[in-house]
Amino acid sequence: MRSSSSSSSSSEKEEEEVERMLGKNELLESLTVVGLSLMRCFPDFSGLQFLRSLEISDCEALERCLLLSPSLQILRIIDCPQFQGFLSSSSSSSSSSSSSSSWGVEELRLVNCPSILRLQLHGFTELRDLRVEDCAGLQSLEGLQSLHIIESLSIGPFSEELNDFPFLDAEGMGDHLISSLHHLDIYGWCRLKSLPEQIQYLSRLKSFYIKDFDGIEDLPEWFGKLKSLEILAICGCKNLTRLPSANEMRKLTSLRTLQILGCPLLKERCKPPKKRSGSSEWHKISHISHVYIP
C-alpha cells in the first residue's frame, strides 16, 4: 500500500508531466484527457491562448480544475469520482465558495462526479448549454439566475437525501432565464413527490424531458402555462398515472410530439379506447400530431 507522501509525490509528477506537455503545444485548440489516475489538480493552462475545448474523463484522483484560459468555450468533466469543483487561480478556493471570477465557457458538462457537494455557477455568465448529470452527492446548485443567455439545461439526479429539487425560487428566476431557456431535461429520484413549480414560469420552453420521478403520480395543472412547448418526453416515472386535465393539455397549442417511455401505469391509461382497460387519458392527447408510447 502506498504512503500518503508517495501518493502525493506521484500525483505531482503526473501534473508536472501534463503541464510540460501543455507548454509544448501552445497552439492547441482542442484537448481530451483520459485515464490519468494520479492527477489531483489539472494544471494551469492559461498559456494555451487558442484552446477552445477541454474534456477530462476517467481521472480517478482529480479533485480540482484551474480555470484561467479566457478562450475556453467548451468544458467537460466526466466520470471523475473525486472531482469537487473549479479554481480560478492556483491559490484560490474552489468555485463552490467563490463567485468573484468569470469565464467565457459556453458549454459546461459535469457528468458522474459524485464528490461535488455544492456548485456555484455565478462565474459562468456566458453559458448557453449546461449539463450537471448523475452527480449523486450534489446538494446545492447556486447561480442559475446569473445565466442570462442559457438555452439548454440538463440537471439531475442529485443527492437522494434531498426532498426537493435544488432549483430556482420564482423570485430569483429573472426575465432573462424565462425568455432564454428553450430546452430542459430534468432527472429525479425516489424521494421527490413533485416537479419543481418554478418550471411553470419558463414560458419559452420548447422541449421538456422528464425522467425517473418515481414519486410522482400526476402531472401538475400548471403545464398549461408552457404554451411554447413543442416536445414533451416522460420516461421512467413508474407511478405516474395522470396527465394534466384535458383543458390544460389543449392549452399546449404548440405541442406536436409526446413520448411516454417506461411509465407502465400511464401507458395503460393512454391507450385508445378499444385497446385500454379502465379510465382513459387518451382524450387528453388524441389531438397531438405525434404520440409515441411503445
N, C-alpha and C positions, 0 to 999 in steps of 0.2 A: 504493500500500500504506500502511495506517495505521501511525503510530508507536505504540510501546507506551504513551506518555503520552496520546496522543489516544484510544487504545482504552480506557485506564483511565478517562479523563475521561467518555467516552461511557457506560461501564458505571455510573459513579457517578450520572450524570444519570438513567439509566433506573431505578436503585434508588431514588433520591430521588423520582422520579415515582410509583413504586409505593407508597412509604411515605406520600406525601401522599394518595394515593387511599385507602389503608387508614385513615388518620386521619379521613377524612370519612365513613367507614362503620362506626362503632363497634358497630352492632347486627347486623353481618353474621354469618350462621350458616354459610354455605357459600361457598367461593371456589374458582374454577377459573382458573388462569393458563396461557395457551397462547402459545408462539411469541415470547417476549421474548428476542431473540437476543444481547443485550449484557449482561444482568444476571448478575453473578457470584455474588452472595450475596442470597438472599431476605431482605428486611429484617425488623427487629423488628416482630412483630405481637402483642406482649403486651397492647396496648390493646384488642384485639378479644376482649372477655371472653365473648362468646357464640359465637365461632367453633367449630364442631364438625367441619367437613370442609374440608380443603385439598388440592387436586390441582394439581400443577405438571407440565406436559408440553411437550416440544419447545422447551426453553430451552437453546440450544446452548452458552452460556458458563457456565451455572450450575455452581458448584463446591460451595457450601455452603448450608445452610438453618438459620436460627436456630430453636431450639425453646424458646419462652418462654411459650406460651399454655397454662395448665393446663386449659382447657376443650376442647382439641383431642382428638377421638376417632378421626378418620379422616385418614390422611396418605398421599398417593400421589405418588411421583416417577417419571415415566415418560418414556422417550426423551430423557434429558438426558445427552449423551455425556461431559461434563466433570465430572459430579457425583461428589464424593468422600466426603461424609458430612455429619453434623449438628454444629451448635454449640449449646451450652447457654447461651451468652451471647456478646456481641459480642467479648469478649476471650479467650474460652476456646478450647481446642483442639477438634478435631473429636471426634465420638463414637467414632471409631476408636481414640482413645488416652485417653479419659476415660469413667469409668463412675460418677462421683460423683452426677450428676443423675438425676432420674427424671421420667417423663412419663406422662400418663394416656391415651396413644394406645391404642386397642383394635384398630384395623386399620392395618397398615403394608404398603405395596406399593412395592417398588423394582424397576422393570422396565426392562430395556435401558439400564443405566447402567454402561458398561464401564470407567469410571475408578475405581470403587470397588475398592480392593485388600484392605481389611480392615474388617470390620463388627463392631462390638460392640453387643450387644443388652441389656446389663445394666440400662440405664435404662428399658427398655420393659416394666416389670413387669406392666402391665395388658393386654398384648397377648392377643387371642383369635384373631386372623387375621393371619398373616404370609406374605407372598409376596416372595421375592427371586429373580427370574427373569431369565435372559439377561443376567447381569452377568459378562461374559466375562473381566474382569480379577481377579475376586474370588478370593483365595487363603486367606482366613481368615474364618471365621464363628464368632464367640465370644458366649457368654452365653445360648445356648439353654436351659441348665439353670436360668436365672433366670426363665424364662417360666412361672410357676406355674399359669396358667389358660389356656394356649394350647389351642385346639380344632382349628384348621385351619392346616396348614403346607404351603407350596408353594415348593420350592427347586431351583435349578439352571437351566441348566448354568452352571458357573463356569469358571475358567481351565483351558485344555486342557493346561497344564503339570502339573497335579495328577494323581498316580497313584491317589489315594484321595479319596473324597468327604469334605468337611470337615463331619463330623457329630459328635455327642457320643460320648465314650467311655462304656462301660457304667456305670462307677462314677459318672460325672458326671450321669447322666440324672435321678435322683431319682424318688421315687414320684409326685410331682405331675405330671411330664411323662408318665409311663407311664399315669396314670389320666385325664389331661385331654385328650390328643391323640386326636381321633376321625377326622381326615381328613388324609391325607398324599399330596402329589403330589411326585414326585422325577424330575428330568430329568438324564440323564447325558451323557457324551461318550465319544469313541472309546477313550481310554486306560483307562477303568475296566473291570476284569475281573470285578467282583462288586458286589453291593449292599452297603451298609453293614450290618454284622452287628448293630449296635445296634438296628435296626428290630425284631428278634425280641422285644424286651422291651416293645414297645408293645402290650400285651395288650388294650387297649380300642379299638384301631384298628378303624373301621367301613368306611372306604373307602381304597383304596390304588391310586394311579395311577403306573405306571412307564413312562418314555418315553426313547427314544434311548440305551439301554445297548447299543451295538453290540458291545462286547467280551464280553458275557455269552452263554454257550452253554446253561447250565441254571440254573434257579432253585433256591435252597438248600433243604435239608430242614427248616430251622427255620421255614418257612412254616406248618407245622402248629401252631405256638405262637400264631398270630394267630386265636384262637378266636372273637373278636367280629367278625371281618371279614365284611362283607355284600356289598361290591362290590370287584371286582378288575379293573383295566384295564391291559393291557400293549400298548404302542404303539411302533412304530418300532425294535424290537430285532431287527435283520435276521439276526443269527447265533444267536438263541435257538432251541433245538431241543427242550428237555425241560422239563417241569414237575416239581415235587417228586414223590416217589413216590406211588402211589395211596393208601397208608396215611396219609401226611401230608395229602394233599388231602382225605381223608374226615374228618380231624380238624377241618376248617373247617366245622363244623356250621351256622354262621350264613350261610355264603356262598350267596347266591341269584342273583348276577349276575356273569358273566365276559365280558369283552370282550377280543378279540385283534385288533389292527389293525396292518398294516404289518410283520408278522412272518412272512415267506413260508415259512420252514422249519418253524416251529411250526404255522402254519396247515395245511400239508400233513399233518403228523403228527396233528393234532387232528380230522381228518375222520372221520366214522363209517366203520366197516369196509368197506362197499360202495363208498365213494367214494375211499378213500385208496389210496396205494401205499406199500409199505414198513412200517416199525414204526409202531405207533399209540400216541397219548397219549389217545385217546378214552375209554378205560375209566377214566381218572383224573377226567374231568369230566362223564361222562354223567349223574351224579346231580344236577348243578346245574340249578336251575329255568330260568334264562335264560342261554343261551350265545350270544354274538354274534360270529361270525367271518366277515365278508363276503369 
